[in-house]
Amino acid sequence: MGPSQVSALKRIMQENARLKKLVAERDLKIDVMKEIASKQPMRSAEGRRTAASSGRHVRRSLRAGTT
């Protein structure tokens, strides 16, 4: 194995480690969100509509640069 192959292998191994870390972080976030979702009480249909409409308002404000 020549020096160029060794350096290419090292770069690939570093990239692989970086990607594994990203996947682990994403999996952790998913687990946390599932845990939070399982502990939140179910809302009534009216409560879901209210929450959904307030969420749209926040998203519009964020896009416009205001809160």
SVG drawing of the C-alpha trace seen along z (x, -y; Angstrom):
<svg xmlns="http://www.w3.org/2000/svg" viewBox="-62 -41 66 43">
<polyline fill="none" stroke="black" stroke-width="0.4" points="0.0,0.0 1.6,-3.3 1.6,-6.6 -1.2,-8.0 -3.4,-5.0 -2.6,-5.3 -3.6,-9.0 -6.8,-8.2 -7.7,-5.5 -7.1,-7.8 -9.4,-10.5 -12.1,-7.8 -11.8,-6.6 -12.1,-10.2 -15.1,-10.8 -16.6,-7.5 -16.1,-8.5 -17.7,-11.9 -20.7,-10.3 -21.1,-7.7 -21.2,-10.6 -23.9,-12.4 -26.0,-9.3 -25.6,-8.7 -26.6,-12.3 -29.6,-12.0 -30.7,-8.7 -30.3,-10.3 -32.5,-13.3 -35.2,-10.9 -35.1,-8.9 -35.5,-12.1 -38.4,-13.3 -40.2,-9.9 -39.7,-10.0 -41.2,-13.5 -44.1,-12.6 -44.9,-9.6 -45.2,-11.7 -47.4,-14.5 -51.1,-14.1 -53.3,-13.7 -55.1,-17.0 -58.7,-17.3 -59.4,-18.1 -60.0,-21.7 -56.7,-21.9 -54.9,-20.4 -56.5,-23.0 -55.4,-25.8 -51.9,-24.5 -51.6,-24.0 -52.8,-27.6 -50.5,-29.1 -47.6,-27.1 -48.3,-28.5 -48.3,-32.0 -44.9,-31.4 -43.5,-29.9 -44.7,-32.9 -43.1,-35.3 -39.8,-33.4 -39.8,-33.6 -40.5,-37.3 -37.7,-37.8 -39.9,-38.7 -41.4,-36.9"/>
</svg>
